[in-house]
């Protein structure tokens, strides 16, 4: 498969447990549907619950037709820009594949981490309920959904400790 940026050859590599195609020349990476979430999950356990739903209405997206073509033959990719984040990724609307230029994965993880840290306690409660619902309705599997719920509950506990240290101390002193 040819690189979408420099026309070099993409080589199969591992990112955690995920096989990806990456260019040795420019560092660009082609990810099949679902691989971006898997890699983000493996890079930062605190944001594993903040899935990168690329077509989700919850993101403030803008899109444009990319000059890049899907390596699977589905035509032009769509360039998605995430609101205030300055992150742009190219996505195939047909197969869901994602092209990341060198360094974009780190930008995504940093952005998700910043979003998670800035979430309010009511925001974490809302996310906890959404993750609990995904235990029943989610398509990632029971173990993965449990890990997501545990991660958001851990982040909620940390937010509680920062926002309300007296309440957190009382809860910590209670017998388990």
N, C-alpha and C positions, 0 to 999 in steps of 0.2 A: 504494500500500500504506500502511496506517495504522500509526502508531507504536504499539508494544506498551506503552509507558509513559504517554505524554501525549496520545495520540490525534491528534497532529500528522501531517503527511504525511512519509513516508519518501522521500528523494530519492536517486537513483543518484549515487555518487561513486566515486573511485578511491583505493585504498590500495595504493600500489606498482603492480603490474600487475593487481591484483584489483579487479573492480567490486563494490561493496557498496551496501547501502541504509542511509542514515543519516538520523536526524531532526535537522533544523536547530534545533529548539526545545530538546530535552533532551540531545542527543548520543548517544542510544541507537542501536545498530547491529544490523541483521539480516544474518547471514552464512549463505550456503548451505553444504551439506556440502563440506568440504575447504578452504573459504576461510580459516578460522581458522589452519590450519597454514600456508597460503600467506602470510598477513599476518605471522605470527610469524617465518617464514623471512626475509621481506624486512626486518623490523625489527632482528633480531639474528642475525648469521651464526653466532655462537658457540653458540647454542641451537637451530639449525635441525634438528638430529638428535633433539631431545627433543620429538617430535611430541605434540600434544595429542589423544591417542586418547581421546575422551570416554567411551567405554564399555569401556576397557581394564581388565583385572583388576589391572594394576600400580599403578593409582591407588587411594588410600584414599578411596573415594567414599561419600557418603550422598546419597540422593535423596528428593525430595518432589514431589507434584503441584503445579505452579505455577498461579497464578491467570491467567496469561497464556495466550493461545491462539495456535496456529501460524497465521501469516498465509497459509499455503498450504492451510488448511482441514483440518488433521489432528488437531484437538482440542487438549487441554491440553498445554502443554510440561511437561517435568520439570526441576525445579530441582536442579542437582548442586552439591554442596559438596565441595571438595577438601581433605580431611584438615585439616592444620594451616595451610593457606594463607589462609584467610578469603576465598577466591574462590568466588563462586556464579555460575553461568551457567545460563540456561534453554535447554534443548535439546529439539528435537522428536524423539521416539523413532522416528517414521516416516520423515521425510525427512532427518534429521540436521542441520537448520538450527539455528543458535545465535543467541540474543539476548544482546547485551552491553550493559549500562548504561554510561553515560559513565564513562571511566576504568578499566573492567575489563580492557581489552586491555593497558594499561600494567601493571596488577597481574599479569596472566598472564605477560608478558614478564619482569618483575622476579622473579616466583616461579621461572620456569624458569631464569633466569640464576643465582639463588641456589642452586638445586638443582645446576646444572652446576658451579658453583664449589666446592660442598661435597662433590662426589663424590670418593671415594678413588681411588688409582691402580688397585687391583683392579676397582673399579667402572667405570673408563674402559676397562680391558681387556675387561671383559664387554660394555660398550656397543659397543666397536670390533668385537667378534666378531658381535654382533647386527646392526650396520650392514653388515658384510661379507656376512652372510647375506642381507640385504635387497637387495644388489646383484643377487642371483640371483632372489629370490622377491618382492621389493617391487613395489608397484603404482604408484609415483610416477614411474617412468621412470629410465633409466640415468643421465642427467646429474644429476638431483636426488638420486639415491641416492649417486652419487660425491661430490657436494657435502656430503651428510650425513656420509659416512665421513671426508672430509677435515676437517670441522669437529670431529668427536669425536677424531680423531687429533691435531689441533692442541691441543685442550684437554687431552688426555692428556700431550702433550709439556710443556705448561705445568705440569701437576700434578707431573710427574716433576722438573722444574726446581725447583719449590718444595719438594717432599718430599725430594729426593735431589740437591742441587746438585753434589756431586762426580761422581756418575754422569752427570748432564746435561753437565757440563764435558768429561768424557772422550768422550762421544758426539759432542759438538759439535766436538771437535778431530780426530775421525776424517776421513780423506779421503772425499769424496763420489763 
